[in-house]
Amino acid sequence: MESKMFELHRKNVLSQMEDNSVMIIFSREKEEAIVNQKYNVNRNYYYICGVLEYGNVVILSKNNGVEGSTIFINPYDEFKAKWVGAPLSKEEVSNISGIKEVRYLDSFDQYLGYVLESTKNVYLDIEPSDLKSQLTLDEEFAKNIKEKKPWLNILNARDLFRNARTVKDEDEISLMKKAISITNEGIKNILKNLKESYEYQIESYFDQAIKYYGSTGFAFPTIAASGKNACCLHYGDNNCIAKDGDLILFDLGASVNMYCADISRTFPVSGKFTERQKQIYNIVLAGQELVFKHARPGITTRELNKVLVDFYGEELMKIGLINNPSEVSKYYYHGVSHHIGLDCHDLCDYGPLKPGCVISNEPGLYIAEEGIGIRIEDDVLITENGAEWLSPQIIKTVEEIEEFMKN
């Protein structure tokens, strides 16, 4: 990963900071005694440095218009090196992040004390939480600072990251395209082996393929939901038999350097759709195409969802599934779109879409009484004048699917 991307990200965040401020971003909440926890790092921390190690801290500073970046890392520990591997060296961290000032964690308190003497504001990455929740690391840190230095203003860095992460740069889009390409290989491996069997057995073909083709992780736990199970949006057991005659819905995605793909496809276990399945499937597919045509800068995801709901109102009445448009929610009960990036449901500003936003387009219909659950999801890049499919190579028409499964 080139450090230029993370340098740009730091610039995006620093440009929003008030002058005479520091931002303190921890790599994750708490270090756990579990091997290979690197992919649990705080996504905002990763966004500004690209270092996949927990226990680290990044400080961004802005004083009289002068911007600075410092990262604090774990020193070499011979015992840990033998058990879980050596931490990255100062040089390696600098090469990855582009941060010139790399220090060990044992100097963090002294450095911070010095920095806080010449600042007015302290930004911390504080997630929304209710009053009953246990204090997070950042909340505890904020409380401690306020007690010792009550003249400092505590500000939430999350809003700055929300603005910065909403629009993706070329490097981020490239990583997401790679994740989508690998996801496609996993889907093809599923189709090559799809037959009546347990959902988890079918799921395993995806797992093997994305690892083979270079995924660095899963964007989220895979959903492999056959028959009526597909009407549960976040079904995750994946332990039932997918039978001939059933449809099986997959919601899945590979990740590459933390950047996610988010794809859904619905396939006939037998290799051929029934006429009823085909009818419902083609309504969902037509809805997806309609949403794509409306996707452009200035529109909101809420407005895109209304486009789909209005379309469903007409189409489901035509086939006699509902009697009036107000009944659509019985068979469609989620939004059609969310932002995608470092998280599958990425941090974003929820305002009108802008060029560079990457969103899902995922209409679905869920008819539990017929054992039919269908979702078709692709990833879409908002451009200056409209939108671009990021996953056009992943087959999805009835004809394409049946032809592929025939071979």
Disulfide bonds with the S-S distance in Angstrom:
none
